[in-house]
Amino acid sequence: MSAIFGIFHRDGKTVSQQDMDVMNRALLTYGPDTHGLWLHDHIALGSRQMRFTLEDIWEVQRLHSNTPDSALVLNAYEK
């Protein structure tokens, strides 16, 4: 099983690396194979991945789209 997690501070407070590290460690058993974090001001996303098939090694999380008009980040799993 894999896991995603995140924090969004509606008041604009910056997300701390320490808060994300705590969640990341708490979900270690859900994704021991690989992990990642993305932080930007008051928003942070993280993921833990457990690989089930050979094809899972090609799976990449936190898809980024930074264009002049918008900045989008997608963090999701389907199993």
PDB file of N, CA, C and O in Angstrom:
ATOM      1  N   MET A   1       0.847  -1.171   0.000  1.00  0.00           N
ATOM      2  CA  MET A   1       0.000   0.000   0.000  1.00  0.00           C
ATOM      3  C   MET A   1       0.893   1.234   0.000  1.00  0.00           C
ATOM      4  O   MET A   1       1.926   1.254   0.670  1.00  0.00           O
ATOM      5  N   SER A   2       0.509   2.246  -0.734  1.00  0.00           N
ATOM      6  CA  SER A   2       1.236   3.513  -0.762  1.00  0.00           C
ATOM      7  C   SER A   2       0.439   4.569  -0.017  1.00  0.00           C
ATOM      8  O   SER A   2      -0.714   4.332   0.344  1.00  0.00           O
ATOM      9  N   ALA A   3       1.031   5.721   0.218  1.00  0.00           N
ATOM     10  CA  ALA A   3       0.356   6.763   0.982  1.00  0.00           C
ATOM     11  C   ALA A   3       0.727   8.140   0.444  1.00  0.00           C
ATOM     12  O   ALA A   3       1.834   8.362  -0.045  1.00  0.00           O
ATOM     13  N   ILE A   4      -0.234   9.058   0.550  1.00  0.00           N
ATOM     14  CA  ILE A   4       0.035  10.469   0.275  1.00  0.00           C
ATOM     15  C   ILE A   4      -0.380  11.267   1.511  1.00  0.00           C
ATOM     16  O   ILE A   4      -1.247  10.839   2.273  1.00  0.00           O
ATOM     17  N   PHE A   5       0.237  12.409   1.699  1.00  0.00           N
ATOM     18  CA  PHE A   5      -0.078  13.252   2.847  1.00  0.00           C
ATOM     19  C   PHE A   5       0.275  14.691   2.524  1.00  0.00           C
ATOM     20  O   PHE A   5       0.989  14.963   1.559  1.00  0.00           O
ATOM     21  N   GLY A   6      -0.225  15.606   3.330  1.00  0.00           N
ATOM     22  CA  GLY A   6       0.090  16.999   3.077  1.00  0.00           C
ATOM     23  C   GLY A   6      -0.453  17.929   4.141  1.00  0.00           C
ATOM     24  O   GLY A   6      -1.210  17.528   5.025  1.00  0.00           O
ATOM     25  N   ILE A   7      -0.048  19.171   4.032  1.00  0.00           N
ATOM     26  CA  ILE A   7      -0.500  20.243   4.917  1.00  0.00           C
ATOM     27  C   ILE A   7      -0.798  21.464   4.058  1.00  0.00           C
ATOM     28  O   ILE A   7      -0.042  21.798   3.146  1.00  0.00           O
ATOM     29  N   PHE A   8      -1.911  22.125   4.363  1.00  0.00           N
ATOM     30  CA  PHE A   8      -2.267  23.385   3.714  1.00  0.00           C
ATOM     31  C   PHE A   8      -2.699  24.346   4.812  1.00  0.00           C
ATOM     32  O   PHE A   8      -3.751  24.160   5.424  1.00  0.00           O
ATOM     33  N   HIS A   9      -1.898  25.364   5.061  1.00  0.00           N
ATOM     34  CA  HIS A   9      -2.225  26.371   6.079  1.00  0.00           C
ATOM     35  C   HIS A   9      -3.028  27.482   5.420  1.00  0.00           C
ATOM     36  O   HIS A   9      -2.493  28.265   4.635  1.00  0.00           O
ATOM     37  N   ARG A  10      -4.300  27.543   5.739  1.00  0.00           N
ATOM     38  CA  ARG A  10      -5.173  28.569   5.148  1.00  0.00           C
ATOM     39  C   ARG A  10      -4.813  29.980   5.599  1.00  0.00           C
ATOM     40  O   ARG A  10      -5.146  30.959   4.932  1.00  0.00           O
ATOM     41  N   ASP A  11      -4.133  30.074   6.733  1.00  0.00           N
ATOM     42  CA  ASP A  11      -3.757  31.399   7.241  1.00  0.00           C
ATOM     43  C   ASP A  11      -2.441  31.913   6.641  1.00  0.00           C
ATOM     44  O   ASP A  11      -1.984  33.005   6.979  1.00  0.00           O
ATOM     45  N   GLY A  12      -1.833  31.113   5.743  1.00  0.00           N
ATOM     46  CA  GLY A  12      -0.604  31.543   5.086  1.00  0.00           C
ATOM     47  C   GLY A  12       0.670  31.212   5.827  1.00  0.00           C
ATOM     48  O   GLY A  12       1.761  31.523   5.349  1.00  0.00           O
ATOM     49  N   LYS A  13       0.552  30.580   7.001  1.00  0.00           N
ATOM     50  CA  LYS A  13       1.722  30.192   7.791  1.00  0.00           C
ATOM     51  C   LYS A  13       2.562  29.194   6.989  1.00  0.00           C
ATOM     52  O   LYS A  13       2.018  28.305   6.334  1.00  0.00           O
ATOM     53  N   THR A  14       3.874  29.343   7.042  1.00  0.00           N
ATOM     54  CA  THR A  14       4.781  28.460   6.316  1.00  0.00           C
ATOM     55  C   THR A  14       4.790  27.067   6.942  1.00  0.00           C
ATOM     56  O   THR A  14       4.855  26.924   8.163  1.00  0.00           O
ATOM     57  N   VAL A  15       4.724  26.047   6.095  1.00  0.00           N
ATOM     58  CA  VAL A  15       4.797  24.659   6.566  1.00  0.00           C
ATOM     59  C   VAL A  15       6.249  24.344   6.923  1.00  0.00           C
ATOM     60  O   VAL A  15       7.165  24.653   6.161  1.00  0.00           O
ATOM     61  N   SER A  16       6.447  23.735   8.071  1.00  0.00           N
ATOM     62  CA  SER A  16       7.811  23.410   8.495  1.00  0.00           C
ATOM     63  C   SER A  16       8.239  22.041   7.967  1.00  0.00           C
ATOM     64  O   SER A  16       7.427  21.124   7.836  1.00  0.00           O
ATOM     65  N   GLN A  17       9.505  21.931   7.674  1.00  0.00           N
ATOM     66  CA  GLN A  17      10.093  20.667   7.250  1.00  0.00           C
ATOM     67  C   GLN A  17       9.916  19.619   8.353  1.00  0.00           C
ATOM     68  O   GLN A  17       9.694  18.443   8.063  1.00  0.00           O
ATOM     69  N   GLN A  18      10.011  20.038   9.603  1.00  0.00           N
ATOM     70  CA  GLN A  18       9.896  19.112  10.726  1.00  0.00           C
ATOM     71  C   GLN A  18       8.510  18.470  10.779  1.00  0.00           C
ATOM     72  O   GLN A  18       8.399  17.274  11.046  1.00  0.00           O
ATOM     73  N   ASP A  19       7.453  19.246  10.529  1.00  0.00           N
ATOM     74  CA  ASP A  19       6.097  18.684  10.527  1.00  0.00           C
ATOM     75  C   ASP A  19       5.936  17.641   9.434  1.00  0.00           C
ATOM     76  O   ASP A  19       5.306  16.605   9.648  1.00  0.00           O
ATOM     77  N   MET A  20       6.499  17.910   8.271  1.00  0.00           N
ATOM     78  CA  MET A  20       6.412  16.960   7.169  1.00  0.00           C
ATOM     79  C   MET A  20       7.240  15.711   7.464  1.00  0.00           C
ATOM     80  O   MET A  20       6.840  14.602   7.110  1.00  0.00           O
ATOM     81  N   ASP A  21       8.384  15.885   8.104  1.00  0.00           N
ATOM     82  CA  ASP A  21       9.227  14.733   8.461  1.00  0.00           C
ATOM     83  C   ASP A  21       8.509  13.808   9.439  1.00  0.00           C
ATOM     84  O   ASP A  21       8.638  12.588   9.343  1.00  0.00           O
ATOM     85  N   VAL A  22       7.755  14.378  10.379  1.00  0.00           N
ATOM     86  CA  VAL A  22       7.002  13.572  11.340  1.00  0.00           C
ATOM     87  C   VAL A  22       5.966  12.714  10.610  1.00  0.00           C
ATOM     88  O   VAL A  22       5.854  11.519  10.882  1.00  0.00           O
ATOM     89  N   MET A  23       5.219  13.307   9.696  1.00  0.00           N
ATOM     90  CA  MET A  23       4.228  12.539   8.933  1.00  0.00           C
ATOM     91  C   MET A  23       4.894  11.494   8.054  1.00  0.00           C
ATOM     92  O   MET A  23       4.417  10.364   7.945  1.00  0.00           O
ATOM     93  N   ASN A  24       5.998  11.878   7.430  1.00  0.00           N
ATOM     94  CA  ASN A  24       6.720  10.965   6.558  1.00  0.00           C
ATOM     95  C   ASN A  24       7.167   9.712   7.323  1.00  0.00           C
ATOM     96  O   ASN A  24       7.001   8.593   6.839  1.00  0.00           O
ATOM     97  N   ARG A  25       7.727   9.905   8.505  1.00  0.00           N
ATOM     98  CA  ARG A  25       8.168   8.771   9.325  1.00  0.00           C
ATOM     99  C   ARG A  25       6.986   7.932   9.809  1.00  0.00           C
ATOM    100  O   ARG A  25       7.089   6.707   9.887  1.00  0.00           O
ATOM    101  N   ALA A  26       5.871   8.575  10.133  1.00  0.00           N
ATOM    102  CA  ALA A  26       4.695   7.855  10.626  1.00  0.00           C
ATOM    103  C   ALA A  26       4.112   6.931   9.546  1.00  0.00           C
ATOM    104  O   ALA A  26       3.485   5.923   9.872  1.00  0.00           O
ATOM    105  N   LEU A  27       4.312   7.262   8.285  1.00  0.00           N
ATOM    106  CA  LEU A  27       3.755   6.471   7.188  1.00  0.00           C
ATOM    107  C   LEU A  27       4.780   5.546   6.540  1.00  0.00           C
ATOM    108  O   LEU A  27       4.526   5.001   5.466  1.00  0.00           O
ATOM    109  N   LEU A  28       5.915   5.364   7.168  1.00  0.00           N
ATOM    110  CA  LEU A  28       6.992   4.556   6.598  1.00  0.00           C
ATOM    111  C   LEU A  28       6.543   3.155   6.194  1.00  0.00           C
ATOM    112  O   LEU A  28       6.946   2.666   5.139  1.00  0.00           O
ATOM    113  N   THR A  29       5.726   2.506   7.003  1.00  0.00           N
ATOM    114  CA  THR A  29       5.306   1.142   6.683  1.00  0.00           C
ATOM    115  C   THR A  29       4.384   1.083   5.467  1.00  0.00           C
ATOM    116  O   THR A  29       4.230   0.017   4.871  1.00  0.00           O
ATOM    117  N   TYR A  30       3.770   2.195   5.088  1.00  0.00           N
ATOM    118  CA  TYR A  30       2.899   2.231   3.916  1.00  0.00           C
ATOM    119  C   TYR A  30       3.677   2.398   2.619  1.00  0.00           C
ATOM    120  O   TYR A  30       3.132   2.180   1.537  1.00  0.00           O
ATOM    121  N   GLY A  31       4.926   2.777   2.714  1.00  0.00           N
ATOM    122  CA  GLY A  31       5.719   2.976   1.512  1.00  0.00           C
ATOM    123  C   GLY A  31       7.198   2.931   1.781  1.00  0.00           C
ATOM    124  O   GLY A  31       7.854   3.972   1.797  1.00  0.00           O
ATOM    125  N   PRO A  32       7.745   1.744   1.995  1.00  0.00           N
ATOM    126  CA  PRO A  32       9.160   1.639   2.340  1.00  0.00           C
ATOM    127  C   PRO A  32      10.109   1.755   1.146  1.00  0.00           C
ATOM    128  O   PRO A  32      11.317   1.896   1.336  1.00  0.00           O
ATOM    129  N   ASP A  33       9.582   1.699  -0.080  1.00  0.00           N
ATOM    130  CA  ASP A  33      10.464   1.643  -1.247  1.00  0.00           C
ATOM    131  C   ASP A  33      10.996   2.996  -1.696  1.00  0.00           C
ATOM    132  O   ASP A  33      12.163   3.105  -2.072  1.00  0.00           O
ATOM    133  N   THR A  34      10.174   4.011  -1.663  1.00  0.00           N
ATOM    134  CA  THR A  34      10.620   5.348  -2.052  1.00  0.00           C
ATOM    135  C   THR A  34       9.681   6.390  -1.440  1.00  0.00           C
ATOM    136  O   THR A  34       8.560   6.076  -1.040  1.00  0.00           O
ATOM    137  N   HIS A  35      10.154   7.614  -1.378  1.00  0.00           N
ATOM    138  CA  HIS A  35       9.332   8.686  -0.815  1.00  0.00           C
ATOM    139  C   HIS A  35       9.766  10.021  -1.407  1.00  0.00           C
ATOM    140  O   HIS A  35      10.800  10.117  -2.069  1.00  0.00           O
ATOM    141  N   GLY A  36       8.968  11.035  -1.159  1.00  0.00           N
ATOM    142  CA  GLY A  36       9.324  12.367  -1.617  1.00  0.00           C
ATOM    143  C   GLY A  36       8.507  13.426  -0.915  1.00  0.00           C
ATOM    144  O   GLY A  36       7.407  13.160  -0.431  1.00  0.00           O
ATOM    145  N   LEU A  37       9.051  14.627  -0.862  1.00  0.00           N
ATOM    146  CA  LEU A  37       8.378  15.769  -0.249  1.00  0.00           C
ATOM    147  C   LEU A  37       8.457  16.965  -1.185  1.00  0.00           C
ATOM    148  O   LEU A  37       9.446  17.145  -1.896  1.00  0.00           O
ATOM    149  N   TRP A  38       7.418  17.772  -1.181  1.00  0.00           N
ATOM    150  CA  TRP A  38       7.387  19.014  -1.937  1.00  0.00           C
ATOM    151  C   TRP A  38       6.833  20.082  -1.007  1.00  0.00           C
ATOM    152  O   TRP A  38       5.711  19.955  -0.515  1.00  0.00           O
ATOM    153  N   LEU A  39       7.606  21.129  -0.763  1.00  0.00           N
ATOM    154  CA  LEU A  39       7.187  22.222   0.107  1.00  0.00           C
ATOM    155  C   LEU A  39       7.226  23.530  -0.656  1.00  0.00           C
ATOM    156  O   LEU A  39       8.167  23.804  -1.402  1.00  0.00           O
ATOM    157  N   HIS A  40       6.191  24.337  -0.460  1.00  0.00           N
ATOM    158  CA  HIS A  40       6.153  25.672  -1.051  1.00  0.00           C
ATOM    159  C   HIS A  40       5.313  26.568  -0.146  1.00  0.00           C
ATOM    160  O   HIS A  40       4.084  26.516  -0.168  1.00  0.00           O
ATOM    161  N   ASP A  41       5.983  27.375   0.637  1.00  0.00           N
ATOM    162  CA  ASP A  41       5.323  28.330   1.538  1.00  0.00           C
ATOM    163  C   ASP A  41       4.321  27.629   2.456  1.00  0.00           C
ATOM    164  O   ASP A  41       4.724  26.877   3.343  1.00  0.00           O
ATOM    165  N   HIS A  42       3.021  27.865   2.255  1.00  0.00           N
ATOM    166  CA  HIS A  42       1.982  27.348   3.154  1.00  0.00           C
ATOM    167  C   HIS A  42       1.369  26.024   2.688  1.00  0.00           C
ATOM    168  O   HIS A  42       0.370  25.571   3.248  1.00  0.00           O
ATOM    169  N   ILE A  43       1.961  25.407   1.670  1.00  0.00           N
ATOM    170  CA  ILE A  43       1.472  24.129   1.148  1.00  0.00           C
ATOM    171  C   ILE A  43       2.627  23.138   1.104  1.00  0.00           C
ATOM    172  O   ILE A  43       3.740  23.487   0.709  1.00  0.00           O
ATOM    173  N   ALA A  44       2.357  21.897   1.511  1.00  0.00           N
ATOM    174  CA  ALA A  44       3.368  20.842   1.420  1.00  0.00           C
ATOM    175  C   ALA A  44       2.677  19.523   1.094  1.00  0.00           C
ATOM    176  O   ALA A  44       1.607  19.225   1.624  1.00  0.00           O
ATOM    177  N   LEU A  45       3.298  18.737   0.220  1.00  0.00           N
ATOM    178  CA  LEU A  45       2.776  17.428  -0.172  1.00  0.00           C
ATOM    179  C   LEU A  45       3.867  16.391  -0.003  1.00  0.00           C
ATOM    180  O   LEU A  45       5.050  16.682  -0.183  1.00  0.00           O
ATOM    181  N   GLY A  46       3.468  15.188   0.341  1.00  0.00           N
ATOM    182  CA  GLY A  46       4.421  14.106   0.473  1.00  0.00           C
ATOM    183  C   GLY A  46       3.822  12.796   0.012  1.00  0.00           C
ATOM    184  O   GLY A  46       2.604  12.656  -0.089  1.00  0.00           O
ATOM    185  N   SER A  47       4.686  11.841  -0.266  1.00  0.00           N
ATOM    186  CA  SER A  47       4.216  10.523  -0.680  1.00  0.00           C
ATOM    187  C   SER A  47       5.196   9.454  -0.234  1.00  0.00           C
ATOM    188  O   SER A  47       6.394   9.701  -0.097  1.00  0.00           O
ATOM    189  N   ARG A  48       4.662   8.260  -0.012  1.00  0.00           N
ATOM    190  CA  ARG A  48       5.433   7.063   0.282  1.00  0.00           C
ATOM    191  C   ARG A  48       4.977   6.017  -0.726  1.00  0.00           C
ATOM    192  O   ARG A  48       3.778   5.887  -0.975  1.00  0.00           O
ATOM    193  N   GLN A  49       5.900   5.275  -1.305  1.00  0.00           N
ATOM    194  CA  GLN A  49       5.523   4.288  -2.309  1.00  0.00           C
ATOM    195  C   GLN A  49       6.001   2.895  -1.920  1.00  0.00           C
ATOM    196  O   GLN A  49       7.142   2.693  -1.504  1.00  0.00           O
ATOM    197  N   MET A  50       5.086   1.946  -2.071  1.00  0.00           N
ATOM    198  CA  MET A  50       5.421   0.534  -1.952  1.00  0.00           C
ATOM    199  C   MET A  50       5.250  -0.059  -3.348  1.00  0.00           C
ATOM    200  O   MET A  50       4.168   0.003  -3.932  1.00  0.00           O
ATOM    201  N   ARG A  51       6.310  -0.623  -3.867  1.00  0.00           N
ATOM    202  CA  ARG A  51       6.269  -1.178  -5.228  1.00  0.00           C
ATOM    203  C   ARG A  51       5.702  -2.595  -5.209  1.00  0.00           C
ATOM    204  O   ARG A  51       6.112  -3.438  -4.411  1.00  0.00           O
ATOM    205  N   PHE A  52       4.744  -2.834  -6.114  1.00  0.00           N
ATOM    206  CA  PHE A  52       4.116  -4.139  -6.220  1.00  0.00           C
ATOM    207  C   PHE A  52       4.494  -4.863  -7.507  1.00  0.00           C
ATOM    208  O   PHE A  52       4.556  -6.092  -7.533  1.00  0.00           O
ATOM    209  N   THR A  53       4.746  -4.111  -8.568  1.00  0.00           N
ATOM    210  CA  THR A  53       5.071  -4.706  -9.861  1.00  0.00           C
ATOM    211  C   THR A  53       6.381  -4.117 -10.366  1.00  0.00           C
ATOM    212  O   THR A  53       6.848  -3.104  -9.845  1.00  0.00           O
ATOM    213  N   LEU A  54       6.967  -4.730 -11.357  1.00  0.00           N
ATOM    214  CA  LEU A  54       8.195  -4.197 -11.955  1.00  0.00           C
ATOM    215  C   LEU A  54       7.968  -2.813 -12.553  1.00  0.00           C
ATOM    216  O   LEU A  54       8.867  -1.971 -12.548  1.00  0.00           O
ATOM    217  N   GLU A  55       6.771  -2.586 -13.064  1.00  0.00           N
ATOM    218  CA  GLU A  55       6.460  -1.291 -13.689  1.00  0.00           C
ATOM    219  C   GLU A  55       6.416  -0.149 -12.678  1.00  0.00           C
ATOM    220  O   GLU A  55       6.567   1.014 -13.051  1.00  0.00           O
ATOM    221  N   ASP A  56       6.214  -0.469 -11.412  1.00  0.00           N
ATOM    222  CA  ASP A  56       6.143   0.572 -10.383  1.00  0.00           C
ATOM    223  C   ASP A  56       7.426   1.379 -10.249  1.00  0.00           C
ATOM    224  O   ASP A  56       7.389   2.491  -9.723  1.00  0.00           O
ATOM    225  N   ILE A  57       8.559   0.857 -10.709  1.00  0.00           N
ATOM    226  CA  ILE A  57       9.807   1.623 -10.608  1.00  0.00           C
ATOM    227  C   ILE A  57       9.772   2.872 -11.477  1.00  0.00           C
ATOM    228  O   ILE A  57      10.552   3.799 -11.258  1.00  0.00           O
ATOM    229  N   TRP A  58       8.869   2.908 -12.469  1.00  0.00           N
ATOM    230  CA  TRP A  58       8.761   4.067 -13.358  1.00  0.00           C
ATOM    231  C   TRP A  58       7.757   5.092 -12.855  1.00  0.00           C
ATOM    232  O   TRP A  58       7.625   6.170 -13.435  1.00  0.00           O
ATOM    233  N   GLU A  59       7.057   4.769 -11.791  1.00  0.00           N
ATOM    234  CA  GLU A  59       6.041   5.671 -11.268  1.00  0.00           C
ATOM    235  C   GLU A  59       6.707   6.862 -10.585  1.00  0.00           C
ATOM    236  O   GLU A  59       7.595   6.692  -9.750  1.00  0.00           O
ATOM    237  N   VAL A  60       6.278   8.048 -10.942  1.00  0.00           N
ATOM    238  CA  VAL A  60       6.840   9.283 -10.388  1.00  0.00           C
ATOM    239  C   VAL A  60       5.710  10.086  -9.754  1.00  0.00           C
ATOM    240  O   VAL A  60       4.656  10.283 -10.359  1.00  0.00           O
ATOM    241  N   GLN A  61       5.940  10.538  -8.549  1.00  0.00           N
ATOM    242  CA  GLN A  61       4.937  11.348  -7.868  1.00  0.00           C
ATOM    243  C   GLN A  61       5.319  12.823  -7.871  1.00  0.00           C
ATOM    244  O   GLN A  61       6.463  13.206  -8.116  1.00  0.00           O
ATOM    245  N   ARG A  62       4.318  13.612  -7.589  1.00  0.00           N
ATOM    246  CA  ARG A  62       4.387  15.064  -7.625  1.00  0.00           C
ATOM    247  C   ARG A  62       4.698  15.525  -9.044  1.00  0.00           C
ATOM    248  O   ARG A  62       5.807  15.960  -9.353  1.00  0.00           O
ATOM    249  N   LEU A  63       3.698  15.418  -9.881  1.00  0.00           N
ATOM    250  CA  LEU A  63       3.824  15.929 -11.233  1.00  0.00           C
ATOM    251  C   LEU A  63       3.722  17.446 -11.188  1.00  0.00           C
ATOM    252  O   LEU A  63       2.774  17.984 -10.615  1.00  0.00           O
ATOM    253  N   HIS A  64       4.680  18.141 -11.780  1.00  0.00           N
ATOM    254  CA  HIS A  64       4.751  19.603 -11.726  1.00  0.00           C
ATOM    255  C   HIS A  64       4.429  20.195 -13.095  1.00  0.00           C
ATOM    256  O   HIS A  64       4.821  19.650 -14.127  1.00  0.00           O
ATOM    257  N   SER A  65       3.726  21.293 -13.091  1.00  0.00           N
ATOM    258  CA  SER A  65       3.481  22.071 -14.297  1.00  0.00           C
ATOM    259  C   SER A  65       3.644  23.539 -13.934  1.00  0.00           C
ATOM    260  O   SER A  65       2.729  24.158 -13.392  1.00  0.00           O
ATOM    261  N   ASN A  66       4.786  24.080 -14.228  1.00  0.00           N
ATOM    262  CA  ASN A  66       5.041  25.495 -13.947  1.00  0.00           C
ATOM    263  C   ASN A  66       5.057  26.276 -15.256  1.00  0.00           C
ATOM    264  O   ASN A  66       6.009  26.200 -16.032  1.00  0.00           O
ATOM    265  N   THR A  67       3.999  27.015 -15.481  1.00  0.00           N
ATOM    266  CA  THR A  67       3.897  27.859 -16.660  1.00  0.00           C
ATOM    267  C   THR A  67       3.721  29.298 -16.196  1.00  0.00           C
ATOM    268  O   THR A  67       3.442  29.529 -15.019  1.00  0.00           O
ATOM    269  N   PRO A  68       3.876  30.274 -17.092  1.00  0.00           N
ATOM    270  CA  PRO A  68       3.680  31.666 -16.677  1.00  0.00           C
ATOM    271  C   PRO A  68       2.280  31.945 -16.126  1.00  0.00           C
ATOM    272  O   PRO A  68       2.108  32.831 -15.289  1.00  0.00           O
ATOM    273  N   ASP A  69       1.276  31.185 -16.596  1.00  0.00           N
ATOM    274  CA  ASP A  69      -0.102  31.422 -16.171  1.00  0.00           C
ATOM    275  C   ASP A  69      -0.490  30.695 -14.887  1.00  0.00           C
ATOM    276  O   ASP A  69      -1.370  31.154 -14.159  1.00  0.00           O
ATOM    277  N   SER A  70       0.161  29.559 -14.601  1.00  0.00           N
ATOM    278  CA  SER A  70      -0.228  28.783 -13.423  1.00  0.00           C
ATOM    279  C   SER A  70       0.902  27.866 -12.985  1.00  0.00           C
ATOM    280  O   SER A  70       1.839  27.594 -13.735  1.00  0.00           O
ATOM    281  N   ALA A  71       0.786  27.402 -11.755  1.00  0.00           N
ATOM    282  CA  ALA A  71       1.706  26.398 -11.221  1.00  0.00           C
ATOM    283  C   ALA A  71       0.844  25.303 -10.601  1.00  0.00           C
ATOM    284  O   ALA A  71       0.130  25.548  -9.629  1.00  0.00           O
ATOM    285  N   LEU A  72       0.909  24.113 -11.155  1.00  0.00           N
ATOM    286  CA  LEU A  72       0.089  23.004 -10.681  1.00  0.00           C
ATOM    287  C   LEU A  72       0.978  21.876 -10.179  1.00  0.00           C
ATOM    288  O   LEU A  72       2.035  21.603 -10.747  1.00  0.00           O
ATOM    289  N   VAL A  73       0.539  21.227  -9.110  1.00  0.00           N
ATOM    290  CA  VAL A  73       1.220  20.067  -8.576  1.00  0.00           C
ATOM    291  C   VAL A  73       0.171  19.005  -8.288  1.00  0.00           C
ATOM    292  O   VAL A  73      -0.830  19.278  -7.624  1.00  0.00           O
ATOM    293  N   LEU A  74       0.398  17.794  -8.785  1.00  0.00           N
ATOM    294  CA  LEU A  74      -0.527  16.676  -8.565  1.00  0.00           C
ATOM    295  C   LEU A  74       0.196  15.606  -7.761  1.00  0.00           C
ATOM    296  O   LEU A  74       1.320  15.223  -8.085  1.00  0.00           O
ATOM    297  N   ASN A  75      -0.457  15.132  -6.715  1.00  0.00           N
ATOM    298  CA  ASN A  75       0.106  14.093  -5.848  1.00  0.00           C
ATOM    299  C   ASN A  75      -1.010  13.091  -5.579  1.00  0.00           C
ATOM    300  O   ASN A  75      -1.918  13.380  -4.799  1.00  0.00           O
ATOM    301  N   ALA A  76      -0.962  11.905  -6.216  1.00  0.00           N
ATOM    302  CA  ALA A  76      -2.043  10.918  -6.070  1.00  0.00           C
ATOM    303  C   ALA A  76      -1.537   9.521  -6.307  1.00  0.00           C
ATOM    304  O   ALA A  76      -0.536   9.312  -6.993  1.00  0.00           O
ATOM    305  N   TYR A  77      -2.241   8.561  -5.730  1.00  0.00           N
ATOM    306  CA  TYR A  77      -1.955   7.143  -5.974  1.00  0.00           C
ATOM    307  C   TYR A  77      -3.255   6.423  -6.254  1.00  0.00           C
ATOM    308  O   TYR A  77      -4.305   6.772  -5.715  1.00  0.00           O
ATOM    309  N   GLU A  78      -3.173   5.419  -7.099  1.00  0.00           N
ATOM    310  CA  GLU A  78      -4.315   4.554  -7.361  1.00  0.00           C
ATOM    311  C   GLU A  78      -3.821   3.127  -7.347  1.00  0.00           C
ATOM    312  O   GLU A  78      -2.897   2.788  -8.087  1.00  0.00           O
ATOM    313  N   LYS A  79      -4.395   2.310  -6.548  1.00  0.00           N
ATOM    314  CA  LYS A  79      -4.061   0.881  -6.479  1.00  0.00           C
ATOM    315  C   LYS A  79      -5.309   0.085  -6.266  1.00  0.00           C
ATOM    316  O   LYS A  79      -5.252  -1.141  -6.178  1.00  0.00           O
TER     317      LYS A  79
END
